[in-house]
Amino acid sequence: MRMGSGMVVLIFNLPDFAWTQCLHAILESPQVLIVEEEKIIVEENKGGQVVVEEKSLVDTVYYLKDQVKDLKQDYVKLQKDLEEEKKARKRLENMLRKSLRSIVDTNYEDNKIVVHS
């Protein structure tokens, strides 16, 4: 539970009088989170340098939403690239098999001894 200046208070396993005091404090001065006013410190990598900025929670949520969208697009692209690589590998394996088979067949024909009776 949140109480006063960002301090987190755990009220589990407290004696009855402590529970009463905690509940009284919460009910007398409930904490209100105003999203536009809440700020967090964000470190970003811009141009090879780490920049520390203070941003609102709303800005941070939209930034993270954009990041998730970009990651999803990257994921889809990587899946497509992986499938293309698998197909290319299979084509290469088939070409190598055919080439090896023709080389083996040619060598067999060249080394074949014909016996006339």
N, C-alpha and C positions, 0 to 999 in steps of 0.2 A: 504494500500500500504506500502511496506517496503522501508525505507530510512536509510542509514547509520547504523552503529553499532547496529543493531537489534531493532531500535526504530520503532514502528508502528505509522504511521500518518494517521489520517482520514481526508479526504479533502472534506467531504460533507458539504454543507451549508456554504462554505467559500465565501467571496467576490471575485469578478473577479480578482483583483490584486493578491490575495493569490493563486487562481487557477493557474494563470500564473506562479507565482514563484515556486509552487510545480511541475508543469509540466516541467518547465525549469530544475529544479534540477534533476528530474527523467531522462529526456532525456540526460542531460549532463553527468551524472554519474549513468548509470543503474546498479542495483544490480544483481550480479551473484551468484547463490548458487552452490557451488561445494560440492556435496554430500559427497565425501570421506573426505573432510576437516571439515565438520560440525560435532560437537560433542554435545552430550547431557549427562546429569547426570542421571544415572539409579540406583535406589535402588532395590536390590534383596535380598531375604531371602535365605541364604545358611547355612545349618546346624544350624538353630535356631538363627542365627545372621543376622542383616541387614548389607549388604555390599553396599557401595556407590562406583560406578565405572563410569568412563567417557568412553562412547562408541560412535562409529560413527553412523550416521543415517542408513547406509547400514546394519551394524551389528544389529542394533535395529529392522529394518524392517524384516530381516531374523528371528530374535528371535521371534518377534510377529507373523510372519507367522507360525513358528513351534508351538507356543502356540495355535493359532487358530486351527491348524490341530489336536493337542492333545485334545482340547475342543470338536471338532466335533466327534472324536473317543469316548470320554467319553459320549457325548450326545447319540450316537448310542447304546453304551453299556447300559446306563441307560434306554433307551426306551425298549431294549430287556429284561432287568431285570424287568421292570414294567409290561410288558406283561406276563412274567413268573409268577410274583406275582399275577396278576389278575386271571390267570388260576388256580393257586394253591388255591386261596381263593374260587373260584367257586367249585373246587373239595371238599374242606373242608366243604363248605355250604351244598353241596349235601350229603356228608357223614353224617353230623349232622342231616339233615332232615330225612334220612333213619333210623338213629339210634333212633331218637325221635319217629318216626312213629312206629318202631318195639316195643319200650318201651310202648308207649300208647296202641298199639294193644294187647300186652301181659297183661298189667294191666286191660284192658277191659275184656279180656277173663278170667282172674283170678277172677274178681269181678262180673262176670255175674251170675245172679241168674236164675236157671232153675226152672220153675214152671210147675208142672205136673198137668194136670187136671183130 
